[in-house]
Amino acid sequence: MSVALTNPTYSGEFSGKYLAAALLSASTLDGGAITILPNVKFKAVIQKGATDDIVKDADCNFVAGGVGTLTLTEAIIQPDEFQVNLELCKKTMHASWQAEQMGYSAHDSLAPSFADFVIAHVAAKVADRTEKNIWSGAAATSGQFDGFTAKLTADADVIDVAAATITAANVIAEMGSVIDAVPTEVYGSEDLTLYVSSNVARAYVRALGGFASNLGANGTDNKGTQWFNGGALSFDGVNIFVAKGLGDNKMIAAQKSNLYFGTGLENDQNEVKVLDMSDIDGSQNVRVVMRFTAGVQHVYGSEVVLYS
């Protein structure tokens, strides 16, 4: 999204929309690969319900208290708060093509096209950081929240599969080990997805092209390494999603409905501002400020396979 800023300071109605573009253009969110919970002001509670075997032989009586149990627990998603504080000096643009748009006075005005560029650049950087945080983030590092790798590793209920260094020669066997570990109740679910890192996807594409696998020299459709043109990938009937923020040699098998991203897109904590400081403190500086919240959570660890 690009908005020409005729007023050098922008903070208002469309600030949330700029922020939405920054967060939701992260490829995982843009691709709808996980479930998004918007408008989380502080934290959201995701209810979890589990029953034992409630189907019993019939008789004429109703058993007081029932013949099964329903256990209710909950998962909490509490997005963390983040900010971008960037300061630029307008003087550095004097020798560039932006100078004309800034006017000929010694008191520079912020060029609208440069303001557009700054907003677009910051939004792209936020999207990139958000994508990495979703999968590989570590809350101990400034600007990050615990991503799925950290949260799943800490959950004893998650099904762990030992990882190896992925190559075109072993990728099919290693992906198979992940799918083999998927619980029977989950396998075949419409939204079951195999999330793979970029190097795993590259190795899989190479393997299906032959030469380095058991498919023969001609590979898929007898096209060799020319078979793939960027379309969808699947393995054993399970859709593959390339999670660009997932570290090398990592895979996660889970239902989309079991993985959540929470953010407060439309709450008061969100703001995008491009501030020309000349009328405020007399300087030649421009400040860019963004504030947003983001975090992830899974619900049923026992239905997730982590290859790591």
C-alpha positions in Angstrom: 0.0 0.0 0.0 1.3 3.5 -0.9 -0.2 6.8 0.3 1.2 10.1 -0.8 1.8 12.1 2.3 1.1 15.8 1.4 1.2 16.4 5.2 4.7 15.6 6.4 3.4 14.1 9.6 1.0 11.1 9.4 -0.8 9.5 12.3 -4.4 8.8 12.0 -7.2 6.7 10.4 -5.0 4.5 8.2 -2.3 3.8 10.7 -3.8 0.4 11.5 -4.0 -0.5 7.8 -0.3 0.2 7.3 0.4 -2.1 10.3 -1.8 -4.8 8.9 0.1 -4.7 5.7 3.3 -5.2 7.6 2.2 -8.1 9.7 -0.1 -9.9 7.3 2.4 -9.8 4.4 4.6 -12.2 6.3 4.3 -15.3 4.0 2.9 -17.6 6.7 0.1 -15.2 7.5 -0.4 -14.1 3.9 -0.7 -17.7 2.8 -3.3 -18.5 5.5 -1.0 -21.3 6.7 -2.0 -20.9 10.4 -5.0 -19.5 12.2 -5.0 -15.7 12.9 -6.6 -14.3 16.0 -6.9 -10.5 15.5 -8.0 -7.8 18.0 -6.3 -9.5 21.0 -6.0 -6.5 23.4 -4.0 -8.3 26.2 -4.4 -12.0 25.9 -6.9 -14.6 24.6 -8.0 -17.9 26.0 -8.3 -20.8 23.7 -10.5 -23.5 25.3 -9.4 -27.1 25.0 -11.9 -29.9 25.7 -11.1 -33.7 26.0 -13.3 -36.6 26.7 -12.6 -40.2 27.5 -14.5 -43.0 25.7 -18.1 -41.9 26.2 -19.8 -44.6 24.1 -21.0 -47.5 26.3 -23.4 -50.4 26.0 -27.0 -49.3 26.3 -29.4 -50.2 29.0 -32.7 -48.7 30.4 -31.1 -46.4 32.9 -29.5 -43.0 32.8 -26.3 -43.2 34.8 -26.1 -40.3 37.3 -23.0 -38.2 36.5 -22.7 -39.8 33.1 -20.5 -42.6 31.9 -17.7 -40.4 30.6 -15.7 -37.3 31.6 -15.2 -34.0 29.9 -12.0 -32.3 30.9 -11.7 -28.6 30.1 -8.3 -26.9 29.9 -7.0 -23.8 28.1 -4.2 -22.4 26.1 -3.2 -18.8 26.5 -2.0 -16.6 23.7 -0.6 -13.3 25.0 1.0 -11.2 22.2 4.1 -9.2 23.1 4.5 -5.5 22.4 7.0 -4.3 19.8 8.1 -1.0 18.3 10.1 0.5 15.5 12.0 3.7 16.3 13.9 5.1 13.3 15.4 8.5 12.9 16.7 9.9 9.6 18.3 13.2 8.7 16.8 15.1 5.8 20.2 16.7 5.1 21.4 13.4 3.7 18.9 13.8 0.8 20.1 17.2 -0.4 22.3 15.7 -3.1 19.7 13.3 -4.4 16.8 13.6 -6.7 14.6 14.1 -3.6 16.1 17.6 -3.1 13.7 19.2 -5.6 10.7 17.8 -3.8 12.0 19.1 -0.5 11.9 22.7 -1.8 14.7 25.2 -2.2 14.4 26.8 1.3 17.0 26.1 4.0 14.0 24.7 5.9 13.4 21.3 4.2 10.0 19.7 3.8 9.7 15.9 3.8 9.4 14.6 0.3 6.1 12.7 0.0 7.6 10.0 -2.2 10.4 9.5 0.4 7.8 9.2 3.2 6.1 6.5 1.1 9.4 4.7 0.6 10.2 4.8 4.4 6.8 3.4 5.3 7.1 0.6 2.7 10.6 -0.3 3.7 9.8 -0.4 7.4 6.6 -2.5 6.7 8.7 -5.0 4.7 11.3 -5.3 7.5 8.5 -5.8 10.1 7.0 -8.5 7.9 10.3 -10.3 7.5 11.0 -10.2 11.3 7.4 -11.4 12.0 7.8 -14.3 9.6 11.1 -15.4 11.4 9.6 -14.9 14.8 6.5 -17.0 14.1 8.7 -20.1 13.5 12.1 -19.4 15.1 11.7 -16.5 17.4 13.2 -16.5 20.9 11.7 -14.2 23.5 15.0 -13.6 25.2 16.2 -11.7 22.1 15.0 -8.1 21.7 12.4 -7.7 19.0 11.4 -11.4 19.1 8.7 -13.6 20.7 8.9 -17.3 21.3 8.0 -18.9 17.9 6.6 -22.4 17.3 10.0 -24.1 17.4 10.6 -22.8 20.9 7.1 -23.5 22.2 6.8 -27.0 20.7 10.3 -27.9 22.0 9.2 -26.9 25.5 5.9 -28.9 25.3 6.4 -32.5 26.6 3.2 -33.6 24.8 4.6 -32.8 21.3 5.8 -35.8 19.3 9.5 -35.4 18.7 11.3 -36.9 15.7 15.1 -36.6 15.7 16.4 -34.5 12.8 19.2 -35.1 10.3 21.0 -32.9 7.8 18.6 -32.9 4.9 19.8 -33.7 1.4 18.2 -34.7 -1.8 19.2 -38.3 -1.1 17.5 -38.6 2.3 14.7 -36.0 2.2 12.0 -38.5 1.2 12.9 -40.9 4.0 13.1 -38.0 6.6 9.8 -36.5 5.5 8.3 -40.0 5.7 9.4 -40.3 9.3 7.5 -37.1 10.2 4.3 -38.3 8.5 4.6 -41.7 10.1 4.6 -40.1 13.5 1.4 -38.1 12.9 -1.3 -39.5 15.2 -3.9 -41.7 13.4 -6.7 -39.3 14.6 -5.0 -36.4 12.8 -3.8 -38.0 9.6 -6.3 -37.4 6.8 -7.6 -34.2 8.4 -8.3 -31.6 5.7 -6.1 -29.0 7.2 -3.2 -31.2 8.2 0.0 -29.5 6.8 3.6 -30.4 6.7 5.5 -27.2 7.4 9.1 -27.4 6.1 12.1 -25.1 6.0 13.4 -23.7 2.7 16.3 -26.2 2.5 14.0 -29.1 3.0 11.7 -27.9 0.2 14.7 -27.4 -2.1 15.9 -30.9 -1.4 12.5 -32.4 -2.0 12.1 -30.7 -5.3 15.5 -31.9 -6.4 14.7 -35.4 -5.2 11.5 -35.5 -7.3 13.5 -34.4 -10.3 15.5 -37.7 -10.2 19.3 -38.0 -10.4 19.6 -38.1 -6.6 16.7 -40.3 -5.6 15.0 -43.6 -6.4 12.7 -42.0 -9.0 15.2 -42.6 -11.8 17.1 -40.1 -13.9 14.0 -38.6 -15.5 12.1 -37.9 -12.2 8.5 -36.8 -12.0 6.6 -36.9 -15.3 9.9 -37.8 -17.0 10.9 -34.1 -16.8 14.0 -34.3 -14.7 14.8 -31.1 -12.8 12.5 -29.2 -15.2 9.4 -30.7 -13.6 8.8 -28.0 -10.9 7.5 -24.6 -11.8 6.7 -23.2 -8.4 3.3 -24.9 -7.8 2.0 -26.6 -4.7 3.8 -29.5 -3.1 2.5 -32.5 -1.2 3.8 -35.6 0.5 1.8 -38.8 1.1 -1.4 -36.8 0.5 -0.4 -34.1 3.0 -0.1 -30.5 1.8 3.4 -28.9 2.2 3.9 -25.3 3.2 7.3 -23.8 2.9 7.7 -21.8 6.2 10.4 -19.3 5.3 11.0 -18.4 8.9 11.7 -22.0 9.9 15.3 -22.9 10.5 17.2 -25.3 8.3 16.5 -29.0 8.6 13.3 -28.5 10.5 9.8 -29.7 9.9 6.5 -29.5 11.8 3.4 -31.5 11.0 0.2 -30.0 12.4 -3.3 -28.9 11.6 -3.7 -25.3 10.7 -6.5 -25.1 13.2 -4.0 -26.1 15.9 -1.5 -23.3 15.3 -2.4 -19.7 16.2 -1.0 -16.2 15.6 -2.4 -13.5 17.8 -2.2 -9.7 17.3 -3.9 -6.5 18.3 -4.2 -5.1 14.8 -7.1 -2.8 15.6 -6.5 -1.9 19.2 -5.1 1.4 20.5 -1.5 0.0 20.9 -1.0 0.1 17.1 0.3 3.3 15.5 2.3 4.2 12.5 3.8 7.7 12.4 6.2 9.6 10.1 7.1 12.7 12.0 9.0 15.7 10.5 10.7 17.0 13.6 11.5 20.5 12.2 8.4 22.1 13.6 8.8 20.3 16.9 12.5 20.7 17.9 13.9 22.6 15.0 16.1 19.7 13.8 16.4 18.3 10.3 15.4 14.8 11.5 12.5 12.6 10.5 11.2 9.9 12.9 9.4 6.8 12.0 7.4 5.0 14.7 5.5 1.7 14.6 3.9 -0.1 17.5 2.3 -3.5 17.3 1.7 -6.8 19.2 2.3 -10.3 18.0 2.6 -13.8 19.4 1.9 -17.5 18.6 0.5 -20.5 20.4 -0.5 -24.1 19.7 -3.4 -25.9 21.4 -2.9 -29.7 21.3 0.8 -30.6 21.6 0.0 -34.3 21.4 -1.3 -33.7 17.8 1.9 -32.0 16.6 5.0 -33.6 15.2 8.3 -31.6 15.6 11.3 -32.6 13.5 14.1 -30.8 15.1 
